[in-house]
Amino acid sequence: MTLAAVLTGLFITSFLLTGAIRRYALRGGLLDFPVSRSLHEEATPVGGGIVIAVLFLAYAGALGLLGDIESHVFLALAGGALIALVGLLDDLWKLSLSWRLPAQFAAAVWAVFWLGNVPPIDFLFFTFGESLLLDVLAVLALVWLLNLYNFMDGIDGLAAGELVFVNVLGFMIAVYADDAALGLLSAGLGAAALGFLAWNWPPARIFMGDAGSNFIGFSLGVLALLSMLHGSMTVWTWLLLLGVFVSDATVTLLRRVFRGDRWFEGHCSHAYQHAVERLGSHRRVTLAVLGLNCFWLAPLAWLTVIRPQWGMPLALAGLAPLVLLCVRLGSGVPAAGVPAAKRGR
């Protein structure tokens, strides 16, 4: 069976299962009811992201059984099962941070353990070599990334569209760098995401939920570490691929901390939320982010692959305007919200 056929099957299965989850959520009352900080006004089915988690883990498991990826790579990715389960329970019953955070750290430690020592990172003027400290930082980065992705899953199509973009670029880079394992995994995750995106594109008919967003952030983190170990990408490549999300979530968190806000609570102060207020449409903001990805961040990310020694300055050059944009849009300051009628425009 060719890869194209497998990916087509993943897309179709994801599309059908997401539709089934939506019907179940409508009958069972698994709905996201809008609150004061929401950017939607209608109760919407939630939990569709679990389809991405289940399909991707099954796909990765099959690759492991066939010998297309090494067993330790699948074991590292399998930590996402715990993340997805805890996320699903949070979608159902709103777990406290004291339940979620230990599970996130456990999965991150598990992944770093199975992948092995994090490779050295080139900071242009010096190299941060392999060390226990670098492994600890990798664990912290995984936990931050899975929460970051959850923070950014706040408007229709944004998180799923970002996932498709990152995996398309990841697949292209993997082919260029002859990294078969990364290419196969990126292609599979992208195909599963595309099937979900068909339902989540503005106006969304189902939301991803924590089960999906947390799992996706964790999985992308594992793929990032894998690519670094294989030498096909650097940390700077990934910072650029996820540049919009990294900039918005980080600037918003820091400004909330400095403002003295309860930073760990839900809020509506991200740059993308302010952008929805200004543009009056989820679709316009999602398309704008995808445009930034394709025409600004993707070329810079590709340059870090061709010229890895330039990785750090390229990442700084790519992220600096995004940080300024986030500040200009008002990251860290609560947004008022947008009528649901404008979501699909």
Phi and psi in degrees as a GROMACS rama.xvg file:
@    title "Ramachandran Plot"
@    xaxis  label "Phi"
@    yaxis  label "Psi"
@TYPE xy
-76.7335  160.071  THR-2
-61.4427  -38.1794  LEU-3
-60.0205  -40.2555  ALA-4
-66.9417  -41.023  ALA-5
-63.3695  -44.6536  VAL-6
-66.4009  -37.5741  LEU-7
-62.0018  -42.4292  THR-8
-62.6914  -40.422  GLY-9
-62.5594  -44.3078  LEU-10
-61.1594  -48.6772  PHE-11
-64.3085  -43.7716  ILE-12
-63.0376  -42.356  THR-13
-61.7313  -43.3698  SER-14
-61.5006  -46.729  PHE-15
-68.6594  -43.3013  LEU-16
-66.8714  -36.953  LEU-17
-63.316  -40.867  THR-18
-61.8659  -39.2455  GLY-19
-66.3218  -42.7043  ALA-20
-61.2599  -38.9668  ILE-21
-62.0844  -44.8707  ARG-22
-63.8006  -41.5167  ARG-23
-63.8301  -42.6486  TYR-24
-63.6576  -38.3791  ALA-25
-65.5889  -41.9489  LEU-26
-72.4318  -36.8398  ARG-27
-90.2362  -2.31862  GLY-28
77.6094  20.5597  GLY-29
-84.4765  82.0007  LEU-30
-125.146  150.982  LEU-31
-95.6465  105.693  ASP-32
-86.9472  132.556  PHE-33
-64.0209  142.66  PRO-34
-121.867  -174.592  VAL-35
-60.4075  -29.55  SER-36
-94.6593  3.94311  ARG-37
-77.075  152.674  SER-38
-105.848  22.8914  LEU-39
-139.392  156.588  HIS-40
-119.809  1.13097  GLU-41
-116.197  141.089  GLU-42
-63.0977  127.939  ALA-43
-127.778  137.535  THR-44
-54.0643  145.17  PRO-45
-133.127  162.042  VAL-46
103.984  4.30743  GLY-47
-65.3966  -22.7862  GLY-48
-65.4511  -18.007  GLY-49
-63.4253  -26.2673  ILE-50
-63.0203  -43.4012  VAL-51
-60.8654  -43.1948  ILE-52
-63.0854  -49.3651  ALA-53
-63.98  -46.486  VAL-54
-66.7617  -41.4649  LEU-55
-67.546  -40.5166  PHE-56
-66.4062  -39.2305  LEU-57
-65.1618  -41.4386  ALA-58
-63.8033  -45.9681  TYR-59
-63.997  -38.1686  ALA-60
-62.4834  -40.5849  GLY-61
-64.8927  -40.1798  ALA-62
-61.8785  -37.8395  LEU-63
-66.1483  -43.102  GLY-64
-65.0394  -34.4584  LEU-65
-80.8419  -8.3041  LEU-66
82.3136  12.5307  GLY-67
-78.8717  -23.5344  ASP-68
-130.572  154.49  ILE-69
-73.609  152.408  GLU-70
-61.1452  -35.3975  SER-71
-68.9431  -25.2011  HIS-72
-69.3961  -44.8217  VAL-73
-63.3674  -40.3412  PHE-74
-61.7563  -39.0366  LEU-75
-63.2246  -45.1332  ALA-76
-65.5447  -30.5331  LEU-77
-62.5709  -20.6986  ALA-78
-58.9488  -21.2239  GLY-79
-66.3543  -19.9792  GLY-80
-62.8711  -41.4487  ALA-81
-64.3183  -42.2576  LEU-82
-61.4293  -44.9751  ILE-83
-65.1526  -40.4883  ALA-84
-63.9844  -48.223  LEU-85
-63.345  -38.9242  VAL-86
-62.5417  -40.3709  GLY-87
-64.9415  -42.71  LEU-88
-62.953  -35.7089  LEU-89
-67.2478  -38.6012  ASP-90
-61.4929  -36.1027  ASP-91
-81.7672  -43.1843  LEU-92
-128.911  6.34305  TRP-93
55.2005  73.665  LYS-94
-68.5729  151.329  LEU-95
-78.0478  164.122  SER-96
-60.6293  -30.3056  LEU-97
-66.3772  -19.5627  SER-98
-91.3996  -40.3402  TRP-99
-74.2057  -44.3438  ARG-100
-64.8514  -44.7414  LEU-101
-59.7843  -38.3964  PRO-102
-65.1201  -39.5195  ALA-103
-64.5186  -43.1604  GLN-104
-67.6715  -37.8062  PHE-105
-61.6323  -45.4186  ALA-106
-65.5672  -38.0057  ALA-107
-67.1688  -43.7174  ALA-108
-62.1586  -42.5519  VAL-109
-57.755  -47.4403  TRP-110
-64.0813  -46.5208  ALA-111
-64.7517  -36.8478  VAL-112
-60.4521  -47.0149  PHE-113
-75.0119  -29.6179  TRP-114
-77.5076  -26.6501  LEU-115
97.5877  -174.556  GLY-116
-60.1698  136.575  ASN-117
-68.9841  132.575  VAL-118
-69.3247  162.281  PRO-119
-58.239  150.902  PRO-120
-115.975  128.08  ILE-121
-87.9886  114.75  ASP-122
-101.595  29.665  PHE-123
73.0897  -60.0122  LEU-124
-93.5494  -13.9146  PHE-125
-156.707  163.646  PHE-126
-116.504  128.226  THR-127
-85.4153  103.121  PHE-128
-76.9818  171.528  GLY-129
-56.8757  133.208  GLU-130
-166.652  165.165  SER-131
-62.6409  -36.1632  LEU-132
-61.4184  -40.5619  LEU-133
-65.8071  -37.4276  LEU-134
-65.4465  -40.3739  ASP-135
-63.4807  -41.9076  VAL-136
-63.3657  -34.5813  LEU-137
-64.9856  -39.5094  ALA-138
-62.2569  -47.2502  VAL-139
-62.1944  -38.5887  LEU-140
-64.8846  -39.6201  ALA-141
-62.7325  -44.2415  LEU-142
-64.9934  -41.4241  VAL-143
-64.439  -42.0933  TRP-144
-65.797  -41.1545  LEU-145
-68.9162  -33.7098  LEU-146
-74.7257  -37.9349  ASN-147
-56.8561  -44.7511  LEU-148
-65.5261  -35.3596  TYR-149
-65.8044  -40.3878  ASN-150
-60.5522  -36.2227  PHE-151
-87.1108  -2.33341  MET-152
-90.6784  73.2239  ASP-153
-127.814  -8.8241  GLY-154
-135.881  163.432  ILE-155
-60.7706  128.214  ASP-156
79.6148  -9.91187  GLY-157
-69.5497  -54.6327  LEU-158
-67.4797  -41.6458  ALA-159
-69.2782  -39.7889  ALA-160
-63.4684  -40.6078  GLY-161
-61.7914  -40.297  GLU-162
-63.4015  -42.3266  LEU-163
-63.4169  -45.4268  VAL-164
-59.0034  -50.7  PHE-165
-59.7843  -39.9796  VAL-166
-77.3253  -31.0866  ASN-167
-63.399  -47.0952  VAL-168
-65.9326  -39.5616  LEU-169
-61.0778  -40.5208  GLY-170
-65.7288  -44.1388  PHE-171
-62.7906  -43.6908  MET-172
-66.0442  -39.8891  ILE-173
-62.3951  -40.3372  ALA-174
-63.7121  -44.7782  VAL-175
-61.0222  -40.7599  TYR-176
-89.771  1.87208  ALA-177
58.9898  42.8468  ASP-178
-104.914  88.3228  ASP-179
-62.5444  -43.5833  ALA-180
-62.4898  -47.2509  ALA-181
-63.6573  -40.5261  LEU-182
-61.4261  -45.5097  GLY-183
-63.9161  -43.3969  LEU-184
-68.8387  -41.6104  LEU-185
-63.7707  -41.664  SER-186
-63.1248  -43.0671  ALA-187
-66.5354  -43.5995  GLY-188
-66.1875  -38.0107  LEU-189
-65.5134  -40.4112  GLY-190
-65.6271  -42.2805  ALA-191
-64.2538  -38.3219  ALA-192
-65.9674  -38.0407  ALA-193
-65.1801  -38.0854  LEU-194
-63.2147  -38.3238  GLY-195
-70.6932  -40.4628  PHE-196
-59.0695  -30.0385  LEU-197
-58.7548  -29.0412  ALA-198
-93.9963  -23.1016  TRP-199
-96.6193  -9.48601  ASN-200
-64.5389  142.124  TRP-201
-58.6225  134.721  PRO-202
-78.0542  127.128  PRO-203
-65.4164  137.86  ALA-204
-100.702  -8.02124  ARG-205
-158.771  146.665  ILE-206
-100.039  160.209  PHE-207
-72.1228  -45.2884  MET-208
79.2895  167.571  GLY-209
-63.9114  -31.7045  ASP-210
-57.8091  -37.0842  ALA-211
-84.9709  -48.6762  GLY-212
-65.7822  -43.0714  SER-213
-65.2631  -42.2034  ASN-214
-62.1931  -41.9995  PHE-215
-64.0301  -46.5648  ILE-216
-58.7621  -42.4202  GLY-217
-63.6572  -46.7171  PHE-218
-64.456  -41.0997  SER-219
-63.8899  -36.7875  LEU-220
-63.1509  -41.6058  GLY-221
-65.1483  -42.7387  VAL-222
-62.9571  -36.2489  LEU-223
-62.7746  -46.7804  ALA-224
-63.604  -39.6649  LEU-225
-62.0056  -44.3416  LEU-226
-65.1549  -35.5473  SER-227
-67.0575  -40.1534  MET-228
-65.1229  -35.5883  LEU-229
-82.8995  -11.6376  HIS-230
78.7529  11.1604  GLY-231
-84.6815  -26.9683  SER-232
-140.608  165.006  MET-233
-117.144  172.546  THR-234
-60.8258  -29.9567  VAL-235
-69.1312  -35.4244  TRP-236
-59.9368  -45.5967  THR-237
-69.9389  -35.9472  TRP-238
-61.7128  -34.3425  LEU-239
-75.543  -43.9252  LEU-240
-58.3424  -37.6227  LEU-241
-102.335  23.1059  LEU-242
-56.4656  -44.526  GLY-243
-62.6125  -45.1294  VAL-244
-67.6179  -44.2084  PHE-245
-62.5642  -45.7331  VAL-246
-63.8418  -50.5047  SER-247
-63.5578  -50.8894  ASP-248
-65.395  -40.0904  ALA-249
-71.6654  -47.0991  THR-250
-62.1392  -42.7846  VAL-251
-62.5535  -45.3813  THR-252
-61.82  -47.8809  LEU-253
-62.2533  -42.5883  LEU-254
-68.7959  -34.088  ARG-255
-67.9215  -39.3993  ARG-256
-62.4149  -46.2166  VAL-257
-66.7375  -28.9278  PHE-258
-76.4822  -12.8001  ARG-259
83.4134  16.2485  GLY-260
-74.4788  161.598  ASP-261
-78.6903  86.1281  ARG-262
-61.7982  -23.6487  TRP-263
-85.3088  -2.08591  PHE-264
-95.7395  158.849  GLU-265
-62.0029  150.583  GLY-266
-158.691  178.693  HIS-267
-134.256  51.9395  CYS-268
-119.988  16.4177  SER-269
-74.5472  156.895  HIS-270
-60.3166  -39.9192  ALA-271
-65.6428  -29.6634  TYR-272
-71.3964  -38.9854  GLN-273
-65.7308  -35.8491  HIS-274
-63.9075  -37.2838  ALA-275
-63.3786  -38.8476  VAL-276
-59.5355  -42.1075  GLU-277
-75.7636  -41.8814  ARG-278
-89.7709  -16.3644  LEU-279
69.7192  23.3983  GLY-280
-161.941  132.542  SER-281
-64.9904  -42.3196  HIS-282
-61.8331  -43.0641  ARG-283
-62.6756  -40.9017  ARG-284
-68.7866  -44.1098  VAL-285
-60.9896  -43.1145  THR-286
-65.4414  -37.2776  LEU-287
-64.0108  -41.3489  ALA-288
-64.5347  -44.5214  VAL-289
-63.3953  -34.8299  LEU-290
-64.8608  -44.6413  GLY-291
-59.1326  -41.7866  LEU-292
-60.139  -49.6967  ASN-293
-73.2024  -40.2537  CYS-294
-101.59  -13.0428  PHE-295
-117.486  -55.944  TRP-296
-78.6914  -38.8004  LEU-297
-60.3304  -47.9608  ALA-298
-60.437  -39.5342  PRO-299
-67.0443  -40.4115  LEU-300
-62.324  -40.1889  ALA-301
-64.6257  -36.7339  TRP-302
-63.9309  -34.0356  LEU-303
-68.3807  -21.2233  THR-304
-80.2132  -42.1144  VAL-305
-72.2644  -38.9326  ILE-306
-127.194  73.1208  ARG-307
-59.1748  -25.3629  PRO-308
-67.8002  -17.3689  GLN-309
-95.8626  8.32396  TRP-310
-53.5727  -50.5534  GLY-311
-63.8656  -50.3924  MET-312
-63.518  -34.7812  PRO-313
-64.4836  -41.2395  LEU-314
-64.7498  -42.8811  ALA-315
-63.5933  -41.6918  LEU-316
-65.0526  -36.1071  ALA-317
-76.1006  -35.902  GLY-318
-86.1247  -28.7958  LEU-319
-55.7058  -48.2848  ALA-320
-63.5041  -32.554  PRO-321
-68.5896  -39.4216  LEU-322
-61.9553  -45.1146  VAL-323
-62.4634  -39.3257  LEU-324
-63.3316  -41.8843  LEU-325
-61.1882  -43.7222  CYS-326
-63.4185  -42.8258  VAL-327
-63.039  -37.0932  ARG-328
-75.9617  -16.589  LEU-329
101.386  30.5287  GLY-330
-52.6095  134.649  SER-331
94.2057  -11.3058  GLY-332
-107.406  126.64  VAL-333
-54.8487  137.733  PRO-334
-91.9516  155.698  ALA-335
-82.0527  -26.9728  ALA-336
110.082  162.591  GLY-337
-131.959  135.334  VAL-338
-56.4822  141.753  PRO-339
-62.6403  -27.1667  ALA-340
-61.6991  -20.2818  ALA-341
-93.3975  -1.45439  LYS-342
-63.5197  -36.3108  ARG-343
-89.3883  -2.84042  GLY-344
